[in-house]
Amino acid sequence: MKIQNQRIELPILKEKGISLFIKRDDLNHPIISGNKLRKLKYNLIEAKKQHFDTLLTFGGAYSNHIVATAAAGKEQGFRTIGVIRGDELGKDLKHTLTNNPSLKQAYELGMQFKFVTRTAYRMKTTKPFIDALINEFGAFYLIPEGGTNSFAVKGCEEILTDDDSAFDFITTAIGTGGTISGVINASSEEQQVLGFPALKGDFLEDEIKKYTNKNNWNLIKSYHFGGFAKVNDDLILFLNDFYNTTSVPLDPIYTGKMLFGLIDLIKNDYFARNSSILAIHTGGIQGVRGMNVKLLDKKKNLIAY
């Protein structure tokens, strides 16, 4: 399907002479939306090519990637296994599924879970850990946490089209680096690609350089709100106001933080007047339900969509 670029109309954009469009990649699939569909596309082709019938991957309790992999597996006839960070979640599965909409959806899509301690989860890329999983579940096609590998990058190179070559800047949120790597590869040398990390730390540059040799990119590291999956009242207010003004829902983990940062940069004259910007919406709206569960527990304002 052809993904539309939606023009955003805000007073600050008119004041600063900036044109902003959002590529609505969140609409490319009802469940496996945004960059998850892109990342899984060629991985699933490769899994079939190698005659695997099982997919195994990793994620946290509210992972978009876990839900997307479960949905893709069901859609294409794969058994799916999710190795989930947090062994406490497995002690009362019924309670967990009642209180966690993301895991509940993945479970209903047929995914089998293995809950592991946070200490064990940090070992997930080691050979002994993988060998133990093979002994337990049999042969499987392994998809990394977040889905990023060379096949994922290949899929993300298809986010941009020829129609997008006129934009001066392309922006995207970053988790593991696969999406921005594909976008960089597909961009023209005249374009600047800006990435907004959702995590703290300086490891992403090296990850991105594994998948691209181009230099027309930069990371904006000031808008992670304290770290992965952390939010505050300012971000929630922004998400709700943005939706009320534009009718575009943003997830609070990735695209919401990127748009918050992007608008703040515009306010502070980061971009020259008459610049044109294309912001990639990487999906993940299913995560709003899980975030609202946590906000409700803390008696905080909720995301209103």
C-alpha positions in Angstrom: 0.0 0.0 0.0 1.1 3.6 -0.6 1.8 5.4 2.6 0.6 9.0 2.8 2.6 11.9 4.0 0.3 14.0 6.2 0.9 17.7 6.4 1.0 19.1 9.9 -0.5 22.5 10.6 0.6 24.2 13.8 1.1 27.9 14.6 4.8 27.4 15.5 5.4 25.9 12.0 3.9 28.9 10.3 5.7 31.3 12.6 9.1 29.7 11.9 8.5 29.1 8.2 8.9 25.3 8.4 6.9 22.7 6.5 6.4 19.4 8.4 4.9 16.2 7.1 4.5 12.9 8.9 4.9 9.7 6.9 2.0 7.6 8.3 3.8 4.3 8.3 1.7 3.5 11.4 -1.1 2.8 9.0 0.7 0.1 7.0 -0.9 -2.8 8.9 -3.6 -3.0 11.7 -1.3 -4.9 14.1 2.2 -5.3 12.6 2.4 -1.6 12.1 5.2 0.9 11.2 8.8 -0.2 11.3 7.9 -3.6 12.8 6.3 -4.7 9.5 9.4 -3.4 7.6 11.8 -5.2 9.9 10.0 -8.5 9.9 9.3 -8.6 6.1 12.7 -10.0 4.9 13.3 -11.9 8.2 10.2 -14.0 7.5 11.2 -14.5 3.9 14.6 -15.8 5.1 13.0 -18.0 7.8 10.9 -19.7 5.1 13.9 -20.0 2.8 15.7 -21.8 5.5 12.7 -24.0 6.2 12.1 -22.9 9.8 8.6 -23.2 11.2 9.3 -21.4 14.5 10.3 -17.8 15.2 12.0 -16.9 18.5 12.6 -13.4 19.7 13.1 -11.2 22.8 11.3 -8.3 24.5 10.1 -6.5 27.5 6.6 -6.7 29.1 5.1 -4.1 26.8 7.1 -4.7 23.7 5.7 -3.6 20.3 8.2 -6.1 18.7 6.8 -9.0 20.7 3.2 -8.3 19.6 4.2 -7.7 16.0 6.2 -11.0 15.8 3.3 -12.9 17.3 0.9 -11.4 14.7 3.3 -11.9 11.8 3.9 -15.5 12.9 0.1 -16.2 13.0 -0.4 -14.5 9.7 2.3 -16.5 7.9 2.0 -19.9 9.7 4.9 -19.8 12.1 5.0 -21.0 15.7 6.2 -18.0 17.8 8.2 -17.9 21.1 8.8 -14.8 23.1 11.6 -14.7 25.7 10.3 -12.0 28.1 12.4 -9.9 30.5 11.1 -10.4 34.0 10.6 -13.8 35.6 8.0 -12.4 38.0 5.6 -12.1 35.1 5.5 -15.8 34.7 4.6 -16.7 38.2 0.9 -16.0 37.7 0.3 -15.9 34.0 -3.4 -15.4 34.3 -2.8 -12.3 36.4 -0.1 -11.0 34.0 -2.4 -11.4 31.0 -5.2 -9.7 32.8 -3.1 -6.7 33.6 -0.8 -6.5 30.5 -2.6 -5.8 27.3 0.5 -6.3 25.1 1.3 -9.8 26.4 -2.4 -10.6 26.4 -2.6 -9.8 22.7 0.6 -11.7 21.8 -0.7 -14.7 23.8 -4.0 -14.6 22.0 -2.1 -14.5 18.7 -0.5 -17.9 19.7 2.9 -16.8 21.1 4.4 -19.1 23.7 6.3 -17.2 26.5 9.5 -18.0 28.4 10.0 -15.5 31.3 13.6 -15.0 32.4 15.2 -13.0 35.1 16.7 -9.6 34.2 20.2 -11.0 34.9 19.6 -14.0 32.6 18.1 -11.7 29.9 21.3 -9.7 29.7 22.9 -13.0 28.5 20.4 -13.5 25.7 23.0 -13.1 22.8 25.5 -15.6 24.3 25.9 -19.0 22.8 25.1 -20.9 26.1 21.9 -19.0 26.4 20.9 -19.7 22.8 21.9 -23.3 23.0 19.7 -23.8 26.1 16.8 -22.3 24.2 17.4 -24.7 21.3 17.4 -27.6 23.7 14.2 -26.5 25.2 12.2 -25.5 22.1 13.9 -27.2 19.2 15.2 -25.4 16.1 14.1 -21.8 15.5 14.8 -18.8 13.4 16.2 -16.2 15.8 15.0 -12.6 15.5 17.0 -10.2 17.7 15.4 -7.9 20.3 13.8 -5.0 18.5 14.2 -7.0 15.2 17.3 -5.3 14.0 19.7 -7.2 11.7 20.7 -6.8 8.0 17.3 -8.1 6.9 15.5 -5.6 9.0 17.6 -2.8 7.6 16.8 -3.9 4.1 13.1 -3.7 4.9 13.5 -0.2 6.5 15.1 1.0 3.3 11.7 0.7 1.7 10.2 3.4 4.1 11.3 6.2 1.9 10.0 6.6 -1.7 11.0 8.7 -4.7 8.4 11.2 -3.6 10.3 11.9 -0.4 13.5 13.1 -2.1 12.4 16.7 -1.9 12.6 17.0 1.9 15.6 18.6 3.5 15.4 16.6 6.7 14.2 13.1 7.5 13.6 12.4 11.2 12.9 9.1 13.0 12.9 7.7 16.6 15.6 5.2 17.4 15.5 2.0 19.5 18.1 -0.5 18.3 19.2 1.5 15.2 17.8 -0.6 12.4 15.1 1.8 11.2 17.4 4.8 11.0 20.0 2.7 9.2 17.6 1.8 6.5 16.4 5.4 6.2 19.9 6.7 5.9 20.7 4.1 3.2 17.6 5.2 1.2 18.1 9.0 1.7 19.9 11.2 -0.8 23.3 12.8 0.1 21.6 16.2 0.1 19.2 15.2 2.9 20.0 15.2 6.6 18.7 12.3 8.7 18.1 13.1 12.3 17.6 10.3 14.9 16.0 10.7 18.3 17.1 7.9 20.6 14.5 6.5 23.1 17.4 5.2 25.3 20.2 6.8 27.1 23.8 6.0 26.2 26.3 6.4 23.4 26.3 3.0 21.8 24.0 3.7 18.9 26.5 5.4 16.7 28.5 2.2 16.5 25.4 0.1 15.8 24.3 2.4 13.0 27.7 2.3 11.4 27.5 -1.4 11.1 24.7 -1.0 8.5 25.6 2.2 6.6 28.6 3.9 5.2 26.9 7.3 4.7 27.6 10.3 6.9 24.4 12.5 6.3 23.0 11.8 9.8 23.1 13.0 13.3 21.6 11.9 16.7 19.6 14.2 18.9 20.0 12.8 22.4 18.2 15.3 24.6 14.6 13.9 24.4 14.6 10.4 26.0 12.9 11.8 29.1 15.2 10.0 31.4 15.5 6.7 29.6 13.6 4.0 27.8 9.8 3.9 28.5 10.1 6.8 30.9 7.5 9.6 30.5 6.4 12.7 32.4 3.4 15.0 32.5 4.9 17.3 29.9 5.1 14.5 27.4 1.6 13.2 28.1 0.2 16.7 27.7 2.1 17.0 24.4 0.8 13.7 23.1 -2.8 14.7 23.9 -2.5 18.2 22.5 -0.9 16.9 19.3 -3.7 14.4 18.8 -6.4 16.9 19.5 -4.8 19.3 17.0 -3.7 17.0 14.2 -5.7 13.7 14.8 -2.4 11.8 14.7 -1.9 9.4 17.6 1.7 9.1 18.8 3.2 6.4 20.9 4.9 7.5 24.1 8.0 5.4 23.8 9.3 6.4 20.3 7.5 8.7 17.9 5.9 10.8 20.6 9.3 11.7 22.1 10.7 12.3 18.6 7.9 14.7 17.7 8.2 16.5 21.1 11.9 17.0 20.4 11.3 18.0 16.8 8.8 20.7 17.8 11.2 21.9 20.5 14.0 22.2 18.0 11.8 24.2 15.7 10.8 26.6 18.5 14.5 27.1 19.2 15.5 27.8 15.5 17.4 24.6 14.9 16.2 24.6 11.3 16.6 27.3 8.8 13.5 29.1 7.6 11.8 27.4 4.6 13.2 24.0 5.7 11.0 21.0 4.8 10.9 18.0 7.3 9.5 14.5 6.9 9.0 12.7 10.3 8.6 9.0 10.1 5.8 7.5 12.2 7.1 4.1 13.2 3.8 2.8 14.7 3.7 1.3 18.1 0.3 2.6 19.1 -0.6 -0.7 20.8 1.9 0.4 23.5 -0.4 3.2 24.6 -2.6 0.7 26.4 0.3 -0.6 28.5 1.5 2.8 29.3 -1.9 3.9 30.5 -1.9 0.9 32.8 1.3 2.1 34.4 0.1 5.8 34.5 -3.2 4.7 36.1 -1.2 2.9 38.9 0.7 6.0 39.5 -2.4 8.2 39.4 -1.0 10.2 36.5 -2.8 11.8 33.6 -3.6 9.3 30.8 -3.0 9.3 27.1 -6.5 10.1 25.8 -6.7 7.9 22.7 
